[in-house]
Amino acid sequence: MIEAAILIGGILLVVATVASRLADTLGMPTLLLFLVVGMLAGSEGLGGIRFDSPEDAQEIGTAALMVILFAGGLDTRWKAVRPVLAPGLMLSTVGVLLTALLVAAFSKWLLGTFTDFNVGISVGLTWLEALLIAAIISSTDAAAVFSVYSTSPVQPHPKLRHLLELESGSNDPMAVLLTVTILGIMVEGQVVELSLALTVVLQFLMGAAIGGAVGWAGGTLCNRLRFSTGYLYPMLVLGFGACAFGLASLAGGNSFLAVYVAGLVIGNVIRLGRDEVISFHNGLSWLMQIAMFVMLGLLVFPSQLMPVAWASLAVAAFLIFVARPIAVLVCYMPFSPDWREASYVSWVGLRGSVPIVLATFPATWGVANADKLFHFVFFIVITSVLVQGMTLVSAARLLGVTETDLRAGR
């Protein structure tokens, strides 16, 4: 049995990796091809592999996100992040909350008013259900943004790219917190003792503090040790990343923010073996992206996508063209950006693995019609990837925010 599982895993890895080359040729985000590979290999595809375990998907997805965020932090220079820290944190906190509230209001109106759009999530959508949908899709996705920029020959200018990477790498904790809080109220009738705003602040501070402390300890230890081979440094660094994630979770802090901050600190502190550390974790991050997106594709039943298509398209359109631009306007404009930069930031609001992973949470919490909600979110993500992911390069050129434009003084 284990031999067959290894063989299947190897085949999927080969196919997904080769598909990434096709994505580069076609100018498509690689995550989209990974999802398609998973869907084709699934129970309703050519492969016939049946995978219907939201619990396993949630655990695998969480571990993969930890590695992806950690690798993103390791490869980010503090001097590049510092100038965009304030607007990045505004977008990753207030921006996520505002996006969720706007999408919730639209979803409540749409799915609670038009029966033709009702997707079976609820007969007459409640506010809590609308907020749950909105919270799940409220954050941009680090894996999606990192993967697009790591393979694209055309890049936005460095300051803008660092802002987008900082936002996408740090806004997942807010979406996770909102989702879990709403699920707690829906399923267990929990009432948050502190206000949500204070809860967010406390979890962010705890996560950032633990991530910073573990990252400093890890970087300092790496600089003092002399291994006989440089290949041991990546193992040590990965261990500290896992410690930051686990400690933050046990202490009640935000573990996703903790692991990102830990990676950021280690990446800027470490001197010995840094090249090996960055190279190893970039490769591991790609492996995790392939595994996660293929797995999420396996979890999808294509026959269940069409019943939610129209409602998903309507919510996706509102998210892309209304909610995201308003959130960026409120959060980013106080910093007096160039209108072209603000427009590009509004457009780069890719949804990806995080919303899909969060969409597995309702099933593990016992929420009714969780499978329909999962496919509803999946369709929104696919729409976002197709519309926004495939136009990032052309949008950067059109708005004149590329590295070439910066050098030309435009």
VMD Tcl script that draws the C-alpha trace (Angstrom):
set ca {
  {0.00 0.00 0.00}
  {2.77 2.42 0.91}
  {4.52 1.63 -2.36}
  {1.41 2.60 -4.33}
  {1.04 5.83 -2.36}
  {4.68 6.74 -3.03}
  {4.24 5.98 -6.73}
  {1.11 8.14 -6.96}
  {2.84 10.95 -5.07}
  {5.83 10.75 -7.38}
  {3.69 10.87 -10.51}
  {1.74 13.88 -9.21}
  {4.97 15.67 -8.31}
  {6.45 15.06 -11.77}
  {3.29 16.16 -13.57}
  {2.86 19.28 -11.42}
  {6.49 20.29 -11.82}
  {6.37 19.88 -15.60}
  {3.08 21.81 -15.63}
  {4.85 24.76 -14.00}
  {6.97 25.07 -17.15}
  {3.77 25.25 -19.17}
  {2.49 27.95 -16.84}
  {5.61 30.03 -17.50}
  {5.11 29.66 -21.25}
  {1.43 30.64 -21.10}
  {1.96 33.41 -18.56}
  {-0.33 31.72 -16.03}
  {0.12 31.58 -12.24}
  {1.68 28.23 -11.41}
  {-0.78 27.61 -8.57}
  {-3.60 27.41 -11.10}
  {-1.86 24.58 -12.95}
  {-1.20 22.77 -9.66}
  {-4.90 23.00 -8.79}
  {-5.86 21.70 -12.24}
  {-3.45 18.77 -11.85}
  {-5.12 17.89 -8.56}
  {-8.61 18.14 -10.04}
  {-7.67 15.97 -13.03}
  {-6.18 13.37 -10.70}
  {-9.21 13.45 -8.38}
  {-12.18 11.15 -8.06}
  {-14.07 12.87 -10.88}
  {-10.99 13.28 -13.07}
  {-8.75 11.00 -15.09}
  {-6.81 9.72 -12.08}
  {-9.80 8.59 -10.04}
  {-8.01 9.31 -6.74}
  {-10.61 9.80 -4.03}
  {-9.57 12.31 -1.36}
  {-12.40 13.61 0.80}
  {-10.88 14.51 4.16}
  {-11.15 18.19 5.17}
  {-9.33 17.34 8.42}
  {-6.26 16.00 6.62}
  {-6.40 18.86 4.11}
  {-6.48 21.39 6.93}
  {-3.47 19.85 8.69}
  {-1.42 19.50 5.51}
  {-2.37 22.99 4.38}
  {-1.42 24.52 7.73}
  {2.01 22.85 7.66}
  {2.57 23.96 4.07}
  {1.57 27.55 4.83}
  {3.98 27.59 7.76}
  {6.87 26.65 5.47}
  {5.82 29.10 2.72}
  {5.50 32.04 5.11}
  {8.77 31.15 6.84}
  {10.63 31.00 3.53}
  {9.09 34.31 2.47}
  {10.32 35.93 5.69}
  {13.82 34.48 5.33}
  {14.23 35.95 1.86}
  {13.02 39.45 2.84}
  {15.55 42.13 3.76}
  {14.54 44.38 6.66}
  {15.88 47.50 4.96}
  {13.51 46.80 2.07}
  {10.49 46.22 4.35}
  {11.02 49.15 6.73}
  {9.88 51.92 4.31}
  {6.59 50.11 3.62}
  {5.97 48.72 7.12}
  {3.19 51.13 8.10}
  {1.05 50.85 4.95}
  {1.70 47.11 4.79}
  {0.43 46.54 8.32}
  {-2.59 48.77 7.67}
  {-3.50 46.72 4.62}
  {-2.95 43.41 6.44}
  {-5.17 44.32 9.40}
  {-7.66 47.11 8.78}
  {-7.73 46.25 5.08}
  {-8.65 42.63 5.73}
  {-11.35 43.61 8.24}
  {-12.85 46.22 5.93}
  {-12.80 43.80 2.98}
  {-14.59 41.19 5.09}
  {-17.31 43.62 6.20}
  {-17.96 44.84 2.66}
  {-18.09 41.32 1.19}
  {-20.32 40.14 4.07}
  {-22.82 42.93 3.41}
  {-22.90 42.13 -0.31}
  {-23.19 38.37 0.27}
  {-26.02 38.88 2.76}
  {-27.89 40.99 0.27}
  {-27.20 38.73 -2.72}
  {-27.64 35.26 -1.20}
  {-30.34 36.35 1.20}
  {-32.44 38.17 -1.41}
  {-32.19 36.32 -4.71}
  {-33.33 32.71 -4.45}
  {-31.85 31.96 -7.87}
  {-28.45 32.67 -6.38}
  {-29.01 30.57 -3.28}
  {-26.31 27.91 -3.26}
  {-27.66 25.79 -0.44}
  {-25.43 27.30 2.21}
  {-28.52 28.62 3.91}
  {-32.11 29.43 3.08}
  {-32.00 33.14 3.76}
  {-28.33 33.72 4.56}
  {-27.73 34.89 8.14}
  {-25.26 37.60 9.05}
  {-22.96 35.09 10.72}
  {-22.91 32.91 7.60}
  {-22.24 35.96 5.43}
  {-19.43 37.04 7.76}
  {-17.97 33.53 7.67}
  {-17.82 33.51 3.87}
  {-16.30 36.99 3.85}
  {-13.71 36.18 6.53}
  {-12.54 33.10 4.66}
  {-11.83 35.06 1.46}
  {-10.71 38.31 3.10}
  {-6.91 37.97 2.82}
  {-4.60 38.03 -0.16}
  {-2.41 34.98 -0.48}
  {1.34 34.89 0.13}
  {1.89 31.69 -1.85}
  {0.08 33.13 -4.87}
  {1.92 36.46 -4.80}
  {5.35 34.91 -4.12}
  {4.90 32.34 -6.89}
  {3.84 34.92 -9.49}
  {6.72 37.28 -8.73}
  {9.31 34.51 -8.47}
  {8.67 33.38 -12.04}
  {7.64 36.58 -13.83}
  {10.24 38.33 -16.03}
  {8.41 41.63 -15.41}
  {8.43 42.91 -11.84}
  {6.82 45.93 -10.18}
  {9.46 48.29 -8.82}
  {11.10 47.05 -5.58}
  {9.25 49.28 -3.09}
  {5.87 48.28 -4.49}
  {6.81 44.60 -4.67}
  {8.00 44.59 -1.06}
  {4.75 46.23 0.05}
  {2.67 43.59 -1.71}
  {4.80 40.74 -0.36}
  {4.65 42.17 3.17}
  {0.88 42.51 3.00}
  {0.32 39.04 1.59}
  {2.75 37.50 4.06}
  {1.24 39.17 7.12}
  {-2.50 39.36 6.47}
  {-3.27 35.65 6.74}
  {-3.32 35.79 10.57}
  {-6.16 38.31 10.49}
  {-8.24 36.11 8.18}
  {-7.58 33.04 10.35}
  {-8.56 34.92 13.49}
  {-11.78 36.25 11.97}
  {-12.73 32.82 10.62}
  {-12.10 30.96 13.89}
  {-13.89 33.64 15.93}
  {-17.00 33.51 13.76}
  {-17.00 29.69 13.76}
  {-16.77 29.73 17.55}
  {-19.81 31.97 17.79}
  {-21.79 29.93 15.23}
  {-21.04 26.45 16.51}
  {-20.38 26.81 20.21}
  {-22.16 30.04 20.97}
  {-18.91 31.50 22.26}
  {-18.92 35.13 23.20}
  {-15.55 36.82 23.00}
  {-14.81 38.31 26.41}
  {-12.63 41.06 25.01}
  {-13.60 43.08 22.00}
  {-12.53 41.66 18.67}
  {-10.21 44.60 18.09}
  {-8.40 43.99 21.38}
  {-8.21 40.26 20.67}
  {-6.62 40.97 17.30}
  {-4.05 43.32 18.87}
  {-3.14 40.87 21.63}
  {-2.72 37.91 19.28}
  {-0.67 39.97 16.84}
  {1.57 41.32 19.58}
  {2.06 37.85 21.08}
  {2.82 36.31 17.71}
  {5.22 39.08 16.71}
  {7.02 38.97 20.07}
  {7.46 35.20 20.06}
  {8.49 35.17 16.40}
  {11.01 37.95 17.00}
  {12.49 36.28 20.08}
  {12.77 32.85 18.48}
  {14.16 34.36 15.29}
  {16.84 36.31 17.17}
  {17.82 33.22 19.16}
  {17.97 31.13 15.99}
  {20.03 33.64 14.04}
  {22.42 34.21 16.93}
  {22.98 30.49 17.47}
  {23.60 29.92 13.77}
  {26.24 32.63 13.76}
  {28.08 31.07 16.72}
  {28.08 27.47 15.55}
  {30.61 26.09 13.12}
  {29.25 23.04 11.34}
  {31.47 20.79 9.28}
  {29.02 21.16 6.41}
  {26.88 24.12 5.44}
  {23.90 21.87 4.77}
  {23.16 21.59 8.49}
  {22.32 25.29 8.83}
  {19.01 24.93 6.93}
  {17.99 22.09 9.27}
  {18.70 24.22 12.34}
  {16.86 27.22 10.91}
  {13.83 25.11 9.96}
  {13.71 23.80 13.51}
  {13.53 27.34 14.87}
  {10.74 28.16 12.44}
  {8.72 25.21 13.71}
  {9.43 26.28 17.31}
  {8.14 29.79 16.62}
  {4.94 28.42 15.09}
  {4.31 25.94 17.90}
  {5.19 28.26 20.78}
  {2.95 31.03 19.46}
  {0.05 28.63 19.07}
  {0.44 27.25 22.61}
  {0.80 30.75 24.08}
  {-2.34 32.04 22.39}
  {-0.49 34.21 19.90}
  {-0.86 34.20 16.14}
  {1.32 31.37 14.90}
  {1.28 32.40 11.23}
  {2.56 35.87 12.05}
  {5.10 34.37 14.46}
  {6.66 32.10 11.85}
  {6.81 34.93 9.28}
  {8.48 37.29 11.78}
  {10.88 34.53 12.87}
  {11.92 34.00 9.26}
  {12.32 37.75 8.74}
  {14.55 38.10 11.81}
  {16.67 35.01 11.10}
  {17.12 35.99 7.48}
  {18.47 39.40 8.50}
  {20.61 38.18 11.41}
  {22.25 35.03 10.05}
  {25.65 35.28 8.38}
  {27.02 31.74 8.34}
  {25.39 29.43 5.82}
  {22.89 32.06 4.67}
  {23.06 31.09 1.00}
  {22.40 27.44 1.83}
  {19.52 28.42 4.15}
  {17.78 30.60 1.54}
  {18.29 28.10 -1.27}
  {17.01 25.17 0.80}
  {13.91 26.96 2.05}
  {13.02 28.36 -1.36}
  {13.09 24.82 -2.75}
  {11.11 23.51 0.21}
  {8.59 26.31 -0.24}
  {8.01 25.28 -3.85}
  {7.55 21.66 -2.78}
  {4.96 22.74 -0.21}
  {3.14 24.86 -2.78}
  {2.95 21.94 -5.19}
  {1.79 19.53 -2.47}
  {-0.79 21.94 -1.06}
  {-2.35 23.06 -4.33}
  {-2.47 19.55 -5.80}
  {-4.05 18.29 -2.56}
  {-6.64 21.07 -2.60}
  {-7.40 20.23 -6.22}
  {-7.95 16.59 -5.19}
  {-10.43 17.78 -2.56}
  {-12.62 19.44 -5.18}
  {-15.53 17.69 -6.89}
  {-15.98 19.53 -10.23}
  {-19.64 18.51 -10.43}
  {-20.30 20.63 -7.34}
  {-18.80 23.79 -8.82}
  {-21.49 24.63 -11.37}
  {-24.38 24.93 -8.86}
  {-22.46 27.70 -7.09}
  {-21.01 29.32 -10.21}
  {-23.25 32.36 -10.62}
  {-23.24 33.33 -6.95}
  {-19.48 32.80 -6.74}
  {-18.86 34.95 -9.80}
  {-21.01 37.75 -8.38}
  {-19.18 37.73 -5.03}
  {-15.79 37.45 -6.76}
  {-16.60 40.43 -8.99}
  {-17.63 42.51 -5.97}
  {-14.48 41.47 -4.11}
  {-12.16 42.33 -7.02}
  {-13.76 45.51 -8.34}
  {-15.37 47.05 -5.24}
  {-14.28 45.68 -1.85}
  {-10.52 45.47 -2.50}
  {-10.23 48.95 -4.08}
  {-12.21 50.55 -1.25}
  {-10.06 48.80 1.38}
  {-6.87 49.95 -0.36}
  {-8.23 53.50 -0.69}
  {-8.96 53.70 3.03}
  {-5.71 52.06 4.21}
  {-3.10 53.09 1.65}
  {-4.13 56.55 0.49}
  {-3.26 58.25 3.84}
  {0.38 57.52 2.96}
  {0.04 59.64 -0.19}
  {1.05 57.04 -2.79}
  {1.19 57.67 -6.49}
  {-2.23 56.91 -7.99}
  {-0.67 54.32 -10.28}
  {0.82 52.49 -7.29}
  {-2.50 52.58 -5.43}
  {-4.30 51.23 -8.51}
  {-1.82 48.38 -8.84}
  {-2.06 47.50 -5.15}
  {-5.85 47.40 -5.56}
  {-5.50 44.98 -8.44}
  {-2.99 42.65 -6.75}
  {-5.46 41.09 -4.37}
  {-4.98 37.47 -5.38}
  {-6.82 34.83 -3.40}
  {-5.17 31.44 -3.25}
  {-4.38 28.63 -0.86}
  {-5.31 30.40 2.39}
  {-9.01 30.86 1.57}
  {-9.21 27.27 0.30}
  {-7.55 25.93 3.46}
  {-9.81 28.09 5.63}
  {-12.79 26.79 3.67}
  {-12.04 23.33 5.14}
  {-12.53 24.68 8.68}
  {-16.37 24.69 8.64}
  {-16.40 20.93 7.90}
  {-14.10 20.19 10.84}
  {-16.31 22.36 13.07}
  {-19.50 20.59 11.97}
  {-21.10 23.51 10.10}
  {-24.07 22.54 7.93}
  {-23.53 22.49 4.15}
  {-19.78 22.88 4.64}
  {-19.07 21.08 1.35}
  {-21.10 23.63 -0.60}
  {-19.32 26.46 1.17}
  {-15.95 24.90 0.26}
  {-16.79 24.75 -3.43}
  {-18.28 28.25 -3.28}
  {-14.95 29.60 -1.96}
  {-12.94 27.46 -4.39}
  {-14.78 28.98 -7.36}
  {-14.09 32.50 -6.04}
  {-10.38 31.68 -5.74}
  {-10.22 30.29 -9.27}
  {-11.92 33.43 -10.57}
  {-9.45 35.65 -8.70}
  {-6.46 33.71 -10.03}
  {-7.74 33.81 -13.61}
  {-8.74 37.48 -13.63}
  {-6.02 39.00 -11.45}
  {-3.21 36.45 -11.58}
  {-3.06 36.36 -15.36}
  {-3.07 40.17 -15.69}
  {-0.45 41.17 -13.09}
  {2.25 41.70 -15.72}
  {0.03 43.57 -18.17}
  {-1.40 45.72 -15.36}
  {2.11 46.66 -14.16}
  {3.07 47.66 -17.69}
  {-0.16 49.55 -18.29}
  {0.16 51.54 -15.05}
  {3.90 52.13 -15.52}
  {5.01 50.68 -12.17}
  {7.63 48.19 -13.38}
  {11.36 48.26 -12.59}
  {11.98 49.46 -16.15}
  {9.58 52.36 -15.67}
  {11.32 53.32 -12.43}
  {14.75 53.38 -14.10}
  {13.30 55.44 -16.91}
  {11.97 57.95 -14.38}
  {8.35 57.60 -15.42}
}
mol new
graphics top color blue
foreach p $ca { graphics top sphere $p radius 0.5 }
foreach p [lrange $ca 0 end-1] q [lrange $ca 1 end] { graphics top cylinder $p $q radius 0.2 }
display resetview
